[in-house]
């Protein structure tokens, strides 16, 4: 009986593996911690489903999905990207906004409490922002610098992260003296104990973030349903996202 029991158990495990679903998500780097927490909570309640997340710049994820990358859901820091996917027939679901992002001035070596004029200090040699060519938070950073009239004065000090997570790493490791980050990143466990300056929202275009179901996948649809709950929204708020 023992060998037979062993065989039955092995078959049960194999069947369980076959029945288990996977959801592949491409998400803006600013969602690393918030979406990470939401996905962990979902998998805890639905152990039969595995949520795989790839975090990077919204623009690069858009290009990858446009070229056929096998993602089920796309979360973008700029809602225009999923709208373009939908218009091009590269997504099956409705494009929906999920939050508004904010940006902050953050440093673990410089006092940022005086705000954006801090960047004019001669002691600051390098300022990190996300690459504005494909990162919405980088474009917001440039807009804020121009709004304050200091972009031309400090543009030669700018260094660019491929996404907002790499930008944070530059500041954390002192490769940059200061960085303009997503509030959701500065609210993460590794950074939140260091005070940051919340850049006024009037200084840059609103960072309306959106998502879309890319492929028909029942597990992905189920995850989206959970993402739209009040419980998930509270996690987004915890990381500084403005949820409407």
FIPA-376012 format. One record per atom (N, C-alpha, C, CB): y, x, z. Coordinates in steps of 0.02 Angstrom, whole numbers, plus 50000, padded with zeros to 5 digits. Glycine has a CB too. Layout:
BEGIN
YXZ
...
END
This chain:
BEGIN
499395004150000
500005000050000
500635004250000
500004995450060
500595010150031
501195014350037
501465016449968
501045020550078
501025018849922
501275020649855
501585014649820
500725023549813
501255008749827
501515002749795
502205000949822
501024996849805
502285001349888
502934999949920
503475004649893
502885000549996
503285010949885
503745015949859
503965014249788
503425022949861
503485012049747
503645010249678
504115004249676
502995008749639
503964999149717
504384993149720
505104994949740
504094988049769
505164999349790
505825001449813
506195005049758
505765005849875
505855009349721
506165013049667
506395008349612
505685018249638
505975003449595
506164998549544
506764994449566
505574993849529
506794992849631
507354988949658
508004992949652
507224986949731
507964999349668
508555003649663
508785004249591
508415010549692
508305004949545
508475005549474
508804999149449
507845007049432
508524993449469
508804986949449
509504986149477
508354981249472
509594988249540
510254987749571
510754991949534
510224990049644
510544997849511
510995002249474
511194999049408
510665009049461
510694995749375
510834992649311
511314986849319
510194990349278
511254983249375
511674977349385
512374979149409
511344972749435
512434985149438
513094987149464
513594987749407
513034993949502
514194985349419
514714985749368
515204991249383
515074979149363
515534993549331
516054998549337
516694996149305
515825005249306
517244998049335
517904996449308
518285003049300
518294991349354
518505004349240
518875010549225
519615008949218
518605013949162
520025012049260
520735010449263
521155016649247
520925007749332
521635015749203
522155020749191
522785018249226
522275021949113
523065022449270
523635020149309
524175025449314
523405018149379
524795023149320
525355027549330
525245031649393
526025023649334
525475037849392
525355042449449
525655039849514
525635049249433
526185035849510
526495033249571
526045028349608
527155029949555
525505026149575
525035021449605
524455024849640
524775016649553
524455031449642
523875035149668
523655032649737
524045042449672
524125031849783
523945030149851
523865022549860
524465032749900
524325018649832
524285011449840
523665008549805
524915008049812
523575010349742
522995007749705
522355010749733
523065009349630
522405016949757
521815020049788
521575016049848
521965027149809
522055013949890
521875009849949
521605003049929
522485008949994
521915000049878
521684993449855
520974993949827
522164990649801
520854999149788
520185000049758
519655001249812
520195005949708
519825005249863
519345006549917
519175000149954
519645011749967
519684996049967
519564989750002
519124985149959
520234986350018
519264985049895
518874980749850
518134982949849
519164980849779
518024989549842
517334992049839
516964991049905
517334999449820
517334991149960
517024989950025
516744982850027
517524991050082
517104978249997
516894971249997
516424969549940
517494966749994
516444973749887
516014972749829
515654979249812
516434970149767
515184981249854
514854987649845
514464988249779
514384988849902
514364982549746
514004982749682
514464985049625
513714975849667
515104985449638
515584987449586
515904994149603
516124982049578
515944998449553
516275004949562
516935004849524
515815010749538
517475006549558
518135006949527
518295014349513
518685003649573
518355016049450
518545022849430
519275022949410
518085025349371
519675027249441
520395027349427
520605034149400
520795025749490
521025034049348
521325040049320
522075039249327
521115041149246
522405043949362
523115043549373
523475048949333
523285044349448
524015046949299
524405051549258
525045048349237
524005053949197
525385051349188
526005048349165
525855042049125
526415053449122
526295037149129
526185030849094
526165031749019
526725025849113
526595036148994
526635037348922
525995040348895
527215041748906
525715045148930
525095048248907
524515043448909
524935054448948
524495039248962
523965034248965
524025029348908
523985030549033
524635027548892
524765023048835
524485025948770
525525021548827
524625032348759
524375035748699
523615035948698
524665042848694
523315037448754
522585037748758
522265031048743
522365040148827
522535025748772
522245019148761
522365016948688
522565013948809
522945018648662
523095017048591
522595020348545
523805019248573
522335026148566
521865029948525
521135028348542
521985037248532
521035023148584
520365020848596
520035023148660
519955022848542
520415026148707
520115028248770
519805022148806
520655031648816
519215023048836
518835017248863
519065014948932
518115019148866
519665012448936
519915009648999
519895002048997
520625012149014
519774999149055
519744991849061
520414988849081
519204989749111
520784992449124
521434990049149
521944995749143
521374987449223
522554993949129
523094998949124
523674996749169
523334999649050
523835001049218
524414999949261
524955004949242
524225000649337
525535002449222
526065006849198
526695006349241
526235005049125
527035012049249
527675012049286
528235009149244
527845019149308
528095007849180
528575004649135
528214999049099
528885009849083
528404992949112
528054987149084
528084986949008
528344980749112
528544990648978
528594990648905
527974993648873
529204994448883
527644998448906
527045001448877
526484996348870
526805007248921
526294992648921
525764987548911
525984982148862
525574984348977
526634980748859
526864975848810
526744978348738
527624974348820
526844984848728
526724987848662
525974987748645
526994995048659
525564988948696
524834988648684
524624981648663
524454990748748
524894976648698
524724969748682
524954967948612
525054965048733
525564970048594
525834968548528
525424971848473
526564970748523
525124977548488
524734981248439
524004979048436
524764988648454
523834973948477
523154971548478
522664976048515
522914970548409
522934980348560
522524985048597
522374982648668
522874991748600
522564976548684
522424973648751
522264966348742
523044974648798
521854963648788
521634956748781
521964952048831
520894956448790
522204954648887
522504950448938
523244949548930
522354953149005
523524945348973
524254944448974
524574950249012
524444937649007
525144952448988
525514957749023
525884954649082
526014961348974
525784957449141
526094954749201
526454960149241
525564951249245
527044958649268
527374963349313
527034963249381
528134961749320
527014968849415
526714968749482
527174971549536
526074972649481
527674975449516
528124978249567
528714981649534
527754983249612
529204983349575
529774987349553
529754993849593
530474983549562
529804999449558
529785005949591
530475008349611
529455010949547
530495012749661
531115015849683
531025023449682
531315013449754
531585027049678
531555034349678
531925037249738
531855037149613
531705043149760
532005046449818
532115053749803
531555045549879
532565056649843
532675063949842
532265066649901
533445065849848
531815071349887
531355073749939
531315081349939
530655070749930
531305084249998
531215091550005
530935093050074
531885095249994
530515098150078
530275100350143
530645106650166
529515101550140
531175108450130
531575114350150
532325112950153
531445120050102
532545107750118
533255106050113
533395099350145
533485106050038
533945098850181
534155092450211
534445088050155
534685093450268
534115082550139
534335078250085
534745072250109
533725075650046
534915072150173
535245066250202
535935064950172
535315067250277
536255069950143
536915069050113
536875066350042
537285075650113
536275065150019
536195061949954
536205066549894
536715056949946
536375063749838
536305067149774
536745073349768
536475062449718
537315073449803
537755079349799
537425085449831
538415077849834
536885084349868
536495089949894
536275094549838
535875087349933
536145091649779
535885095449722
536395100549695
535685090849667
537025099849715
537545104549691
537565110949732
538225101149692
537185111149786
537185117149828
536945123249789
536745116049890
537295128949795
537065135049761
536405137649789
537595140449768
536205135249847
535565137349876
534965134249841
535545135549950
535095129049802
534565125649765
534495128849696
534695118049759
533915131749684
533795135149621
533375131149572
533455141749634
532925126849599
532485122949556
532425115849582
531785126249552
532495111149536
532455104049551
531905101049509
533145100349539
531405098049540
530835095249503
530925087849490
530185096449541
530785085949428
530755078849409
530155078049363
531425076449375
529915072049354
529385070749307
529665071349236
529055063749318
529235073349190
529455074249121
529705067649091
528875077149078
530345067149076
530615060849051
530355058748982
531365061249048
530025063248948
529765061548881
529205056448885
529525067848846
528825056548940
528265051748944
528175048849014
527635055148923
528615050549061
528555047949129
529165043649146
528485053749180
529075037249158
529635032849175
530055035249235
529385025849189
529725038249285
530095040649342
530525046649324
529615042549399
530325050449274
530745055849250
531365053149216
530355060249201
531285047849177
531855044749144
532335041749196
531625039249094
532065038849248
532485036049301
532865041649337
532065032149352
532535047349347
532865053049380
533455055549338
532355058749391
533345056249274
533885058549230
534465053649230
533635059549157
534305047149228
534825042049229
535235042349293
534515035049221
534895043449349
535245043849414
535695050049416
534735044049472
535445055649391
535845061749390
536475060849347
535425067649363
536395057449292
536975056049248
537445051049281
536735053449180
537175046149315
537585041149349
538035044449402
537145035849382
537765049549435
538155053149486
538605058549456
537685056249537
538555059349390
538985064249357
538795071449370
539675063249377
538165072649388
537965079549404
537435082349357
537715079849475
537215078449309
536675080749265
536855087249229
536505075349214
537445087449198
537635093349160
537705099549205
538295092149124
537865098449267
537965104049314
537315107049338
538375101649374
536785103049338
536155105449367
535575105549317
535965101249426
535695103549254
535135102749207
534735109249196
535395100249141
535065114949203
534715121349193
534245122949252
535215126949184
534305119249306
533875120349364
533255115849363
534275119249429
533235111249316
532685106449314
532035109549292
532865100649268
531495107849328
530815109449305
530435102849303
530465114749353
529965102449256
529655095949242
528915095749260
529735094349169
528725090649299
528025089349313
527745084849259
527935086149384
527105085549245
526795081349194
526795074049215
526075083649180
526795072849280
526835066149307
527145066749377
526135062649309
527235061149410
527595061249474
527185064549530
527785054149494
526525064649523
526115068249573
526205075749567
525375066349564
526205078349506
526315085549498
527025087449519
526195087649424
527495083049508
528175084249530
528205085049606
528645078449507
527845080749641
527805081249714
527485087849736
527415075249743
526985089949700
526645096249717
527125102149711
526045097249671
527575101949662
528065107249654
528495107849717
528515106049591
528705102149743
529125102249803
528725104049865
529465095349813
528125101549870
527695102949928
527545110449934
527045099049924
527415113649877
527215120649877
527815125349871
526725122049821
528425122349870
529045126149865
529135129649798
529075131349920
528775127249747
528905129549679
529585126749656
528335127449630
529795121249689
530455118449680
530765117449748
530425111649640
531425118049753
531765117149817
531805109849836
532465120149813
531845105549787
531935098449798
531645094749738
532685096649810
531465088349748
531195084449693
531435077249697
530425084549694
531465074049639
531595066849636
530915063549625
532115064949579
530695059849675
530025057149676
530025049449679
529635059849736
529445046649665
529345039549677
529305038349752
528695036849641
529615033049775
529565031249846
528845030349867
529965024849861
528425027949822
527715026949838
527365033549852
527375023249781
527615039049823
527315045549836
527585048549901
527455050449777
528245047849912
528535050449974
528305046450035
529295050349970
528015040550023
527745036350077
527005037850091
527825028950060
526725042550055
526025044350064
525935048350128
525765048350003
525325048550155
525205051950219
525445059250221
524475051950235
525395062850165
525575069850165
526335071050166
525285073150104
526725066150144
527455067150136
527885062850181
527645065950066
527615057450208
528035052450240
528375054650304
527615046450254
528135059950335
528455062250398
529095066150385
527975066450437
529225067950323
529845071550306
530345066450279
529705077250254
530955066150309
531455061350286
531645062450213
532075061750330
531785057050178
532015057450108
532625053050099
531445055450059
532975054150045
533575050150029
533385045049976
534165054550005
533445038649993
533285033349945
533865032649896
533155026549981
533745034249833
534265034149782
534435026849765
534035038049718
535075025149767
535265018149754
534995015549688
536025017549755
534735009549690
534425006749630
534915005549574
534075000249647
535565005049592
536075003849540
536195009949496
536735001849573
535925015749516
536065021949480
535585023149421
536035027749527
535105018749412
534625019749358
534335013049337
534055024649379
534065012649275
533745006449253
533175004449300
533485007149181
533084998049309
532574995549354
531874997649329
532614987949360
531475000249375
530795002349358
530304996549366
530575008449402
530314992049318
529864986349320
529174988649295
530134980449276
528674988049339
528014990449324
527554984649305
527724994249384
527094985949260
526664980549237
525964982749221
526964977349176
525524977849214
524824979449199
524544974549148
524394979349263
523974976549119
523654972349069
522904973849069
523974973348999
522514968649057
521794969449046
521694971948975
521404962649058
521394977748969
521314980948903
520694978348867
521274988548911
520144977648904
519514975348874
519224969648915
519004981148870
518864965148880
518524959748915
517964962648957
518254954448865
518034962049022
517564964849069
517604960549132
517714972449085
517064957149148
517074952449204
517244955849270
516404948849210
516994961949280
517144965649341
517894967349344
516724972049345
518174969249287
518894970849284
519314964649299
519084973749215
519114959049272
519474952749285
519444951049359
519174947049243
518864952149390
518784950749461
519234955349503
518044951649483
519284961649483
519714966349519
520454964249512
519624973549493
520654962049453
521344959749443
521494953849488
521454957949369
521014949349494
521114943549538
521244945749609
520494938849536
520894950849632
521004953449699
521684957049703
520434958349719
521854960749650
522494964249648
523084959549655
522554968349584
522994953349632
523534948449633
523584944749700
523434943549578
523164946349748
523184942949812
523734945649857
522504943549847
523904941649907
524404943649956
524194950049992
524534938050007
523554950550005
523284956450041
523424962950002
522534955650053
523314962749937
523454968549895
524204969849891
523154967549825
524594964449887
525324965249885
525594968649948
525654958349877
525294967250005
525504970450067
525384977950064
525134967350127
524854980050031
524724987150023
525254990349978
524014988349993
525444986849925
525974989349881
526624990149920
526074984549820
526784985249961
527394985450002
527384991350051
527494978850040
526794992750078
526714998250125
526935004750094
525974998750148
526835005450030
527025011649995
527705011249961
526505013349944
528105006449980
528795006149957
528915002349893
529045012849949
528404999249865
528514995349804
528864988749822
527834993949768
529314986749779
529644980249788
529224975149751
530404980449761
528914970549788
528484965549759
528844958949757
527824964949798
528874955949699
529234949649691
528794943649703
529544949249621
END
